[in-house]
């Protein structure tokens, strides 16, 4: 009886030690890439990162042109023969004046937050990120698509990055629905625009 109990304890101890060793190796592999004191930031393919879009654009352009030209030509002739005198005068005047002025002002503001995924890591460590957000509001389908490259150093401690720190940033904001269709010109108007 003691021999059977001893064998059971030996087998149980061996199984327990093997499972504990396998669990510790798995834990070591999972946590080996990060320090216990580091922030949780995106750094590899598949990681998520929050994009804070704060795009503001302001442009002001003005031009003024003034041009004037004036030409005067006058001819006078006089002569006398005996008691007869001849006096002739002529004049030609031309003038040209042009004045033009143009001004354009454009202000744009776009703010949003969306999550993106790291799709590739370049050799220098920069992260290629892609994100898309689709939502429906009152029958209007709206989508935001974002692509670009981010430096890991620009990712903040809360795993977010501003759009101004993303290289080769491409943002597409599209809408499809009743509001968008109401703002589009009719078929005849579009045809005339294309024709002329």
Secondary structure, 3 states (H helix, E strand, C coil): CHHHHHHHHHHHHHHHHHHHHHHHHHHHHHHCCCCCCCCCCCCCCCCEEEEEEEEEEEEEEEEEEEEEEEEEEEEEEEEEECCEEEEEEEEEEEEEEEEEEEEEEEEEEEEEEEEEEEEEECCCCCEEEEEEEEEEECCEEEEEEEEEEECHHHCCCCCEEEHHHCEEEEEEEEEEEHHHHHHCCCHHHHHHHHHC
